[in-house]
């Protein structure tokens, strides 16, 4: 079978969930299954899916971190799998689960080629000033310290789809793509290439997230270790799993719960929302500065697609972007939210990382 006509099973293991999509050769969804709470390494959801949909020609995996070595998709081998495991400490919420997804799929579909597609790859070509941290040169050389960026599969799809919605070539556009979900990041996309992004060496930098702090003073964790007696593991646990919206509003950090609690008068939830949109406004402005101008802001991800109040609160009128209240009420669809004649457009794009993964998988197996 020609690789470009393959039916690709896309395995997307998130920090807690597992999403399975079987895509046909025209990227149509043949079958889909979502497991909201996936026990790491449990093969049952994949076994059931494969039994129901046996015609699977290849598997494409979302892998969060590719380090400096993987700036494009790669065929999974035991050696590749082992190398990816060494990057787990840079993305502790996601990398081990992606590896578990690779192992499960390999056990259920032995002999079927598997391809790893990386969230960091879209940002691998960041300009040197955007990628470089001003830390000792020995650190940068020894440990490959740089801004890696994440959510690249989502940012890549959102940018391409935005160009279609605007009816303009992607090569002409300056876009800020906003992947807002439990994890969240922005990318400055110029001519289809990432030139800046908010996440950095790890997915902890940047925006406020569900349970992650986003950017904080780097002196804070040092102070907590040196003066408050916390261990590095305790600080890591706190910043990764007990910060962000969850720390301010309580609960899981789900934006739906935050908004419901804020509407009920909870001051912590109100503060959580205000901190979230404050950081969002600030970082959109920073990405716009990196682009030197702006044609559109693109919202994607669970929050970006489904929370009109977050989009409205982003406060982008100063950029020449005026959101139409009626259009902004839409959720879960690709749409232009701007008033007619708005100099800068606001768009929502339903996240389709699966499409990018399937296309990358087919291209690699076709020798492209």
VEXTIBA-471199 format. One record per residue (C-alpha): y negated, z, x; residue in three letters. Coordinates in steps of 0.001 Angstrom, whole numbers, plus 500000, padded with zeros to 6 digits. Layout:
// residues N
<v=Y | w=Z | u=X | resn=ALA>;
...
This chain:
// residues 368
<v=500000 | w=500000 | u=500000 | resn=UNK>;
<v=496548 | w=499120 | u=501320 | resn=UNK>;
<v=494745 | w=502320 | u=502257 | resn=UNK>;
<v=491638 | w=501420 | u=500272 | resn=UNK>;
<v=493663 | w=501374 | u=497041 | resn=UNK>;
<v=495272 | w=504749 | u=497638 | resn=UNK>;
<v=495360 | w=507500 | u=495049 | resn=UNK>;
<v=493986 | w=510516 | u=496882 | resn=UNK>;
<v=494604 | w=514144 | u=496022 | resn=UNK>;
<v=491444 | w=516063 | u=496941 | resn=UNK>;
<v=492021 | w=519729 | u=497748 | resn=UNK>;
<v=488863 | w=521830 | u=497711 | resn=UNK>;
<v=489570 | w=525471 | u=498528 | resn=UNK>;
<v=486431 | w=527524 | u=497937 | resn=UNK>;
<v=485728 | w=531134 | u=498825 | resn=UNK>;
<v=487714 | w=532238 | u=495775 | resn=UNK>;
<v=488682 | w=529107 | u=493825 | resn=UNK>;
<v=490893 | w=526061 | u=494237 | resn=UNK>;
<v=489896 | w=522675 | u=492842 | resn=UNK>;
<v=492370 | w=519808 | u=492703 | resn=UNK>;
<v=491344 | w=516238 | u=491875 | resn=UNK>;
<v=493511 | w=513130 | u=491907 | resn=UNK>;
<v=491237 | w=510119 | u=492332 | resn=UNK>;
<v=492233 | w=506522 | u=491766 | resn=UNK>;
<v=491137 | w=503611 | u=493973 | resn=UNK>;
<v=487812 | w=503249 | u=492105 | resn=UNK>;
<v=487122 | w=506977 | u=492444 | resn=UNK>;
<v=488094 | w=507568 | u=488835 | resn=UNK>;
<v=489505 | w=511019 | u=488091 | resn=UNK>;
<v=493170 | w=510565 | u=487197 | resn=UNK>;
<v=493841 | w=514287 | u=486897 | resn=UNK>;
<v=492066 | w=517557 | u=487598 | resn=UNK>;
<v=492894 | w=521257 | u=487792 | resn=UNK>;
<v=490736 | w=524279 | u=488600 | resn=UNK>;
<v=491980 | w=527712 | u=489582 | resn=UNK>;
<v=489072 | w=530159 | u=489389 | resn=UNK>;
<v=490853 | w=532924 | u=491293 | resn=UNK>;
<v=493260 | w=531432 | u=493782 | resn=UNK>;
<v=495410 | w=533823 | u=495773 | resn=UNK>;
<v=495226 | w=532428 | u=499297 | resn=UNK>;
<v=498345 | w=530463 | u=500173 | resn=UNK>;
<v=499862 | w=530560 | u=496683 | resn=UNK>;
<v=501588 | w=527162 | u=496364 | resn=UNK>;
<v=502200 | w=527349 | u=492609 | resn=UNK>;
<v=499042 | w=525512 | u=491403 | resn=UNK>;
<v=499704 | w=522630 | u=493806 | resn=UNK>;
<v=503408 | w=522524 | u=492950 | resn=UNK>;
<v=502645 | w=522278 | u=489230 | resn=UNK>;
<v=499961 | w=519636 | u=489800 | resn=UNK>;
<v=502174 | w=517461 | u=491989 | resn=UNK>;
<v=505111 | w=517663 | u=489566 | resn=UNK>;
<v=502881 | w=516351 | u=486783 | resn=UNK>;
<v=501217 | w=513657 | u=488929 | resn=UNK>;
<v=503732 | w=512392 | u=491468 | resn=UNK>;
<v=501976 | w=509216 | u=492580 | resn=UNK>;
<v=499944 | w=510649 | u=495461 | resn=UNK>;
<v=499389 | w=508483 | u=498520 | resn=UNK>;
<v=497164 | w=510722 | u=500634 | resn=UNK>;
<v=495537 | w=514154 | u=500628 | resn=UNK>;
<v=491914 | w=514805 | u=501503 | resn=UNK>;
<v=490819 | w=518355 | u=502333 | resn=UNK>;
<v=487362 | w=519862 | u=502332 | resn=UNK>;
<v=486990 | w=521874 | u=505541 | resn=UNK>;
<v=483776 | w=523814 | u=505961 | resn=UNK>;
<v=483448 | w=523955 | u=509753 | resn=UNK>;
<v=484239 | w=521198 | u=512228 | resn=UNK>;
<v=482473 | w=522677 | u=515254 | resn=UNK>;
<v=481113 | w=520247 | u=517834 | resn=UNK>;
<v=484337 | w=518243 | u=518065 | resn=UNK>;
<v=484641 | w=516918 | u=514519 | resn=UNK>;
<v=481669 | w=514894 | u=513356 | resn=UNK>;
<v=483833 | w=512615 | u=511189 | resn=UNK>;
<v=487089 | w=512868 | u=509203 | resn=UNK>;
<v=490294 | w=513396 | u=511158 | resn=UNK>;
<v=494000 | w=513035 | u=510418 | resn=UNK>;
<v=495528 | w=516520 | u=510240 | resn=UNK>;
<v=498140 | w=517245 | u=512908 | resn=UNK>;
<v=499541 | w=520609 | u=514021 | resn=UNK>;
<v=497172 | w=520511 | u=516994 | resn=UNK>;
<v=494157 | w=519781 | u=514784 | resn=UNK>;
<v=495151 | w=522527 | u=512367 | resn=UNK>;
<v=495415 | w=525020 | u=515242 | resn=UNK>;
<v=492014 | w=524031 | u=516582 | resn=UNK>;
<v=490362 | w=524396 | u=513164 | resn=UNK>;
<v=491815 | w=527895 | u=512896 | resn=UNK>;
<v=489814 | w=528891 | u=515989 | resn=UNK>;
<v=486607 | w=528208 | u=514040 | resn=UNK>;
<v=487466 | w=530674 | u=511269 | resn=UNK>;
<v=485131 | w=533380 | u=512584 | resn=UNK>;
<v=482168 | w=531017 | u=512039 | resn=UNK>;
<v=482947 | w=530552 | u=508322 | resn=UNK>;
<v=485049 | w=533580 | u=507352 | resn=UNK>;
<v=484772 | w=533088 | u=503590 | resn=UNK>;
<v=485949 | w=529470 | u=503634 | resn=UNK>;
<v=487753 | w=528290 | u=506784 | resn=UNK>;
<v=490907 | w=530407 | u=506341 | resn=UNK>;
<v=491225 | w=529273 | u=502730 | resn=UNK>;
<v=490802 | w=525611 | u=503666 | resn=UNK>;
<v=493580 | w=526040 | u=506219 | resn=UNK>;
<v=495731 | w=527676 | u=503534 | resn=UNK>;
<v=495095 | w=524645 | u=501335 | resn=UNK>;
<v=496192 | w=522347 | u=504153 | resn=UNK>;
<v=499383 | w=524346 | u=504647 | resn=UNK>;
<v=500250 | w=524473 | u=500957 | resn=UNK>;
<v=499671 | w=520737 | u=500421 | resn=UNK>;
<v=501766 | w=519914 | u=503493 | resn=UNK>;
<v=504648 | w=522017 | u=502197 | resn=UNK>;
<v=504535 | w=520423 | u=498746 | resn=UNK>;
<v=503888 | w=516856 | u=499952 | resn=UNK>;
<v=505766 | w=516507 | u=503258 | resn=UNK>;
<v=505166 | w=513193 | u=504956 | resn=UNK>;
<v=502038 | w=512369 | u=502937 | resn=UNK>;
<v=499082 | w=511815 | u=505295 | resn=UNK>;
<v=496394 | w=514495 | u=505133 | resn=UNK>;
<v=492792 | w=514096 | u=506228 | resn=UNK>;
<v=490280 | w=516856 | u=506965 | resn=UNK>;
<v=486730 | w=516081 | u=505842 | resn=UNK>;
<v=484005 | w=518364 | u=507163 | resn=UNK>;
<v=480969 | w=519953 | u=505552 | resn=UNK>;
<v=479309 | w=520060 | u=508964 | resn=UNK>;
<v=479738 | w=516335 | u=509701 | resn=UNK>;
<v=476756 | w=515129 | u=507647 | resn=UNK>;
<v=474486 | w=517298 | u=509800 | resn=UNK>;
<v=476091 | w=516434 | u=513153 | resn=UNK>;
<v=473277 | w=513994 | u=513951 | resn=UNK>;
<v=470427 | w=516452 | u=513376 | resn=UNK>;
<v=467489 | w=515741 | u=515692 | resn=UNK>;
<v=467636 | w=517962 | u=518758 | resn=UNK>;
<v=464544 | w=520010 | u=517815 | resn=UNK>;
<v=466109 | w=520816 | u=514430 | resn=UNK>;
<v=469560 | w=521598 | u=515859 | resn=UNK>;
<v=468513 | w=523739 | u=518828 | resn=UNK>;
<v=468159 | w=527516 | u=518716 | resn=UNK>;
<v=465694 | w=528979 | u=521256 | resn=UNK>;
<v=468267 | w=531299 | u=522825 | resn=UNK>;
<v=469415 | w=531487 | u=526468 | resn=UNK>;
<v=470739 | w=528180 | u=527773 | resn=UNK>;
<v=473920 | w=529852 | u=528994 | resn=UNK>;
<v=474704 | w=530943 | u=525435 | resn=UNK>;
<v=474194 | w=527430 | u=524126 | resn=UNK>;
<v=476405 | w=525904 | u=526818 | resn=UNK>;
<v=479160 | w=528491 | u=526762 | resn=UNK>;
<v=479554 | w=528933 | u=523009 | resn=UNK>;
<v=478196 | w=525645 | u=521613 | resn=UNK>;
<v=475459 | w=527506 | u=519766 | resn=UNK>;
<v=473430 | w=525167 | u=517584 | resn=UNK>;
<v=472491 | w=524578 | u=513982 | resn=UNK>;
<v=475574 | w=523073 | u=512342 | resn=UNK>;
<v=474592 | w=523041 | u=508674 | resn=UNK>;
<v=477032 | w=523048 | u=505766 | resn=UNK>;
<v=477614 | w=521626 | u=502259 | resn=UNK>;
<v=477332 | w=518225 | u=503918 | resn=UNK>;
<v=479802 | w=516536 | u=501566 | resn=UNK>;
<v=477703 | w=517621 | u=498585 | resn=UNK>;
<v=474391 | w=516716 | u=500221 | resn=UNK>;
<v=475715 | w=513275 | u=501174 | resn=UNK>;
<v=476862 | w=512524 | u=497638 | resn=UNK>;
<v=473667 | w=513886 | u=496038 | resn=UNK>;
<v=471478 | w=511733 | u=498262 | resn=UNK>;
<v=473422 | w=508564 | u=497543 | resn=UNK>;
<v=473516 | w=509207 | u=493810 | resn=UNK>;
<v=469788 | w=509996 | u=493789 | resn=UNK>;
<v=469070 | w=506579 | u=495274 | resn=UNK>;
<v=471066 | w=504990 | u=492446 | resn=UNK>;
<v=469185 | w=506965 | u=489805 | resn=UNK>;
<v=465840 | w=506032 | u=491342 | resn=UNK>;
<v=466824 | w=502372 | u=491725 | resn=UNK>;
<v=465744 | w=502374 | u=495365 | resn=UNK>;
<v=467561 | w=501866 | u=498667 | resn=UNK>;
<v=468647 | w=505143 | u=500224 | resn=UNK>;
<v=467268 | w=503940 | u=503549 | resn=UNK>;
<v=463733 | w=504089 | u=502113 | resn=UNK>;
<v=463885 | w=507585 | u=500623 | resn=UNK>;
<v=462818 | w=511051 | u=501749 | resn=UNK>;
<v=464827 | w=513589 | u=499748 | resn=UNK>;
<v=465313 | w=517338 | u=499627 | resn=UNK>;
<v=468817 | w=517900 | u=498294 | resn=UNK>;
<v=469419 | w=521392 | u=496898 | resn=UNK>;
<v=473029 | w=522520 | u=496734 | resn=UNK>;
<v=472724 | w=525695 | u=494691 | resn=UNK>;
<v=475920 | w=527532 | u=493883 | resn=UNK>;
<v=477535 | w=530779 | u=494999 | resn=UNK>;
<v=476721 | w=529425 | u=498435 | resn=UNK>;
<v=473438 | w=527568 | u=498682 | resn=UNK>;
<v=471646 | w=525309 | u=501124 | resn=UNK>;
<v=469002 | w=522610 | u=501301 | resn=UNK>;
<v=468962 | w=519430 | u=503357 | resn=UNK>;
<v=466083 | w=517189 | u=504346 | resn=UNK>;
<v=467490 | w=513658 | u=504051 | resn=UNK>;
<v=465531 | w=510754 | u=505503 | resn=UNK>;
<v=466942 | w=507257 | u=505166 | resn=UNK>;
<v=470335 | w=508705 | u=504247 | resn=UNK>;
<v=470533 | w=510950 | u=507315 | resn=UNK>;
<v=470211 | w=514713 | u=507486 | resn=UNK>;
<v=467201 | w=515639 | u=509630 | resn=UNK>;
<v=467024 | w=519352 | u=508777 | resn=UNK>;
<v=468939 | w=521938 | u=506781 | resn=UNK>;
<v=468735 | w=525619 | u=505924 | resn=UNK>;
<v=472198 | w=526847 | u=506948 | resn=UNK>;
<v=472740 | w=527212 | u=510659 | resn=UNK>;
<v=475371 | w=528307 | u=513178 | resn=UNK>;
<v=477221 | w=529883 | u=510258 | resn=UNK>;
<v=476817 | w=529549 | u=506464 | resn=UNK>;
<v=474946 | w=532877 | u=506417 | resn=UNK>;
<v=471501 | w=531491 | u=507249 | resn=UNK>;
<v=468935 | w=530183 | u=504777 | resn=UNK>;
<v=468667 | w=530739 | u=501038 | resn=UNK>;
<v=469603 | w=533853 | u=499090 | resn=UNK>;
<v=473150 | w=533375 | u=497766 | resn=UNK>;
<v=475532 | w=535136 | u=495396 | resn=UNK>;
<v=476886 | w=537624 | u=497932 | resn=UNK>;
<v=475335 | w=536409 | u=501210 | resn=UNK>;
<v=471929 | w=537573 | u=502376 | resn=UNK>;
<v=470608 | w=534302 | u=503704 | resn=UNK>;
<v=468069 | w=534543 | u=506529 | resn=UNK>;
<v=467054 | w=538020 | u=507619 | resn=UNK>;
<v=465367 | w=539464 | u=510695 | resn=UNK>;
<v=468045 | w=539205 | u=513431 | resn=UNK>;
<v=466866 | w=542582 | u=514637 | resn=UNK>;
<v=468112 | w=544189 | u=511415 | resn=UNK>;
<v=471875 | w=543951 | u=512089 | resn=UNK>;
<v=471247 | w=544981 | u=515703 | resn=UNK>;
<v=469375 | w=548064 | u=514483 | resn=UNK>;
<v=472141 | w=548909 | u=512008 | resn=UNK>;
<v=474712 | w=548758 | u=514813 | resn=UNK>;
<v=472672 | w=550575 | u=517462 | resn=UNK>;
<v=470896 | w=553215 | u=515370 | resn=UNK>;
<v=472631 | w=553554 | u=511979 | resn=UNK>;
<v=476130 | w=553711 | u=513415 | resn=UNK>;
<v=477574 | w=550759 | u=511518 | resn=UNK>;
<v=480265 | w=548740 | u=513207 | resn=UNK>;
<v=479877 | w=544959 | u=513666 | resn=UNK>;
<v=482659 | w=544497 | u=511108 | resn=UNK>;
<v=480784 | w=546633 | u=508573 | resn=UNK>;
<v=477589 | w=544661 | u=509098 | resn=UNK>;
<v=479461 | w=541380 | u=508737 | resn=UNK>;
<v=481142 | w=542571 | u=505551 | resn=UNK>;
<v=477819 | w=543737 | u=504129 | resn=UNK>;
<v=475927 | w=540541 | u=504887 | resn=UNK>;
<v=478718 | w=538173 | u=503811 | resn=UNK>;
<v=480139 | w=539892 | u=500730 | resn=UNK>;
<v=477751 | w=542568 | u=499482 | resn=UNK>;
<v=474267 | w=541100 | u=499862 | resn=UNK>;
<v=472269 | w=538397 | u=498072 | resn=UNK>;
<v=472027 | w=538463 | u=494290 | resn=UNK>;
<v=474919 | w=540918 | u=494082 | resn=UNK>;
<v=473030 | w=543455 | u=496196 | resn=UNK>;
<v=469831 | w=543191 | u=494165 | resn=UNK>;
<v=471199 | w=542808 | u=490637 | resn=UNK>;
<v=474640 | w=544352 | u=490954 | resn=UNK>;
<v=477845 | w=542695 | u=489815 | resn=UNK>;
<v=479263 | w=539500 | u=491248 | resn=UNK>;
<v=475978 | w=537766 | u=492014 | resn=UNK>;
<v=476669 | w=535056 | u=489429 | resn=UNK>;
<v=473303 | w=533604 | u=488374 | resn=UNK>;
<v=474368 | w=533565 | u=484724 | resn=UNK>;
<v=474859 | w=537326 | u=484824 | resn=UNK>;
<v=471589 | w=537828 | u=486697 | resn=UNK>;
<v=469613 | w=535930 | u=484055 | resn=UNK>;
<v=471325 | w=537745 | u=481193 | resn=UNK>;
<v=470561 | w=541113 | u=482772 | resn=UNK>;
<v=466959 | w=540109 | u=483503 | resn=UNK>;
<v=466495 | w=539068 | u=479870 | resn=UNK>;
<v=467831 | w=542464 | u=478836 | resn=UNK>;
<v=465108 | w=544142 | u=480888 | resn=UNK>;
<v=467026 | w=545084 | u=484024 | resn=UNK>;
<v=464412 | w=545412 | u=486823 | resn=UNK>;
<v=466956 | w=544836 | u=489593 | resn=UNK>;
<v=468035 | w=541556 | u=488029 | resn=UNK>;
<v=464421 | w=540493 | u=487587 | resn=UNK>;
<v=463750 | w=541221 | u=491240 | resn=UNK>;
<v=466905 | w=539352 | u=492243 | resn=UNK>;
<v=465751 | w=536235 | u=490396 | resn=UNK>;
<v=462253 | w=536470 | u=491858 | resn=UNK>;
<v=463549 | w=536874 | u=495418 | resn=UNK>;
<v=465912 | w=533937 | u=494888 | resn=UNK>;
<v=463220 | w=531517 | u=493704 | resn=UNK>;
<v=460709 | w=532771 | u=496288 | resn=UNK>;
<v=463082 | w=531785 | u=499078 | resn=UNK>;
<v=463940 | w=528528 | u=497301 | resn=UNK>;
<v=460257 | w=527510 | u=497055 | resn=UNK>;
<v=459619 | w=528413 | u=500671 | resn=UNK>;
<v=462573 | w=526477 | u=502019 | resn=UNK>;
<v=461867 | w=523375 | u=499912 | resn=UNK>;
<v=458393 | w=523356 | u=501456 | resn=UNK>;
<v=459922 | w=523676 | u=504933 | resn=UNK>;
<v=462293 | w=520761 | u=504318 | resn=UNK>;
<v=459382 | w=518669 | u=503002 | resn=UNK>;
<v=457461 | w=519388 | u=506190 | resn=UNK>;
<v=460427 | w=518222 | u=508273 | resn=UNK>;
<v=460465 | w=514966 | u=506302 | resn=UNK>;
<v=456709 | w=514405 | u=506585 | resn=UNK>;
<v=456552 | w=513629 | u=502871 | resn=UNK>;
<v=458756 | w=513560 | u=499815 | resn=UNK>;
<v=460078 | w=511150 | u=497201 | resn=UNK>;
<v=462419 | w=513400 | u=495221 | resn=UNK>;
<v=464003 | w=516825 | u=494967 | resn=UNK>;
<v=467655 | w=516716 | u=493929 | resn=UNK>;
<v=469405 | w=519701 | u=492351 | resn=UNK>;
<v=473195 | w=519954 | u=492508 | resn=UNK>;
<v=475902 | w=522617 | u=492550 | resn=UNK>;
<v=476727 | w=525097 | u=489795 | resn=UNK>;
<v=473272 | w=526693 | u=489660 | resn=UNK>;
<v=471370 | w=523511 | u=490422 | resn=UNK>;
<v=473094 | w=521596 | u=487646 | resn=UNK>;
<v=473249 | w=524276 | u=484951 | resn=UNK>;
<v=470222 | w=526560 | u=485290 | resn=UNK>;
<v=466994 | w=524949 | u=484027 | resn=UNK>;
<v=465119 | w=528208 | u=484599 | resn=UNK>;
<v=465834 | w=528084 | u=488314 | resn=UNK>;
<v=464644 | w=524482 | u=488526 | resn=UNK>;
<v=461482 | w=525251 | u=486547 | resn=UNK>;
<v=460748 | w=528345 | u=488618 | resn=UNK>;
<v=460932 | w=526352 | u=491851 | resn=UNK>;
<v=457204 | w=525697 | u=491321 | resn=UNK>;
<v=456917 | w=522221 | u=492815 | resn=UNK>;
<v=453763 | w=520919 | u=491108 | resn=UNK>;
<v=451802 | w=521284 | u=494357 | resn=UNK>;
<v=454062 | w=518578 | u=495817 | resn=UNK>;
<v=453109 | w=516183 | u=493043 | resn=UNK>;
<v=456314 | w=516900 | u=491142 | resn=UNK>;
<v=455861 | w=517698 | u=487457 | resn=UNK>;
<v=459000 | w=518648 | u=485536 | resn=UNK>;
<v=459273 | w=517717 | u=481865 | resn=UNK>;
<v=460368 | w=520806 | u=479911 | resn=UNK>;
<v=462472 | w=518800 | u=477468 | resn=UNK>;
<v=464242 | w=516816 | u=480170 | resn=UNK>;
<v=464731 | w=519936 | u=482258 | resn=UNK>;
<v=466746 | w=521506 | u=479431 | resn=UNK>;
<v=469707 | w=519222 | u=480233 | resn=UNK>;
<v=472675 | w=520682 | u=482064 | resn=UNK>;
<v=475749 | w=519242 | u=483694 | resn=UNK>;
<v=474653 | w=515610 | u=483916 | resn=UNK>;
<v=472866 | w=513196 | u=486220 | resn=UNK>;
<v=469278 | w=512972 | u=485029 | resn=UNK>;
<v=465628 | w=512496 | u=485956 | resn=UNK>;
<v=463747 | w=515658 | u=484982 | resn=UNK>;
<v=460248 | w=514439 | u=485830 | resn=UNK>;
<v=457395 | w=513533 | u=483530 | resn=UNK>;
<v=456635 | w=509798 | u=483500 | resn=UNK>;
<v=454366 | w=508910 | u=486404 | resn=UNK>;
<v=455232 | w=511977 | u=488482 | resn=UNK>;
<v=454566 | w=511050 | u=492099 | resn=UNK>;
<v=457630 | w=512985 | u=493277 | resn=UNK>;
<v=460771 | w=512955 | u=491146 | resn=UNK>;
<v=463067 | w=515832 | u=490239 | resn=UNK>;
<v=466715 | w=514949 | u=489624 | resn=UNK>;
<v=469954 | w=516676 | u=488746 | resn=UNK>;
<v=473170 | w=515273 | u=490150 | resn=UNK>;
<v=476615 | w=516552 | u=489240 | resn=UNK>;
<v=478277 | w=517504 | u=492507 | resn=UNK>;
<v=481138 | w=515163 | u=493420 | resn=UNK>;
<v=482363 | w=516233 | u=496833 | resn=UNK>;
<v=485727 | w=514847 | u=495744 | resn=UNK>;
<v=484352 | w=511293 | u=495724 | resn=UNK>;
<v=483058 | w=511589 | u=499298 | resn=UNK>;
<v=486334 | w=513137 | u=500478 | resn=UNK>;
<v=488447 | w=510434 | u=498819 | resn=UNK>;
<v=486316 | w=507650 | u=500289 | resn=UNK>;
<v=486382 | w=509174 | u=503762 | resn=UNK>;
<v=490162 | w=509620 | u=503524 | resn=UNK>;
<v=490745 | w=506007 | u=502533 | resn=UNK>;
<v=488424 | w=504665 | u=505228 | resn=UNK>;
<v=490115 | w=506688 | u=507961 | resn=UNK>;
<v=493601 | w=505624 | u=506887 | resn=UNK>;
<v=492435 | w=502021 | u=506676 | resn=UNK>;
<v=491322 | w=502247 | u=510290 | resn=UNK>;
<v=487610 | w=502277 | u=509438 | resn=UNK>;
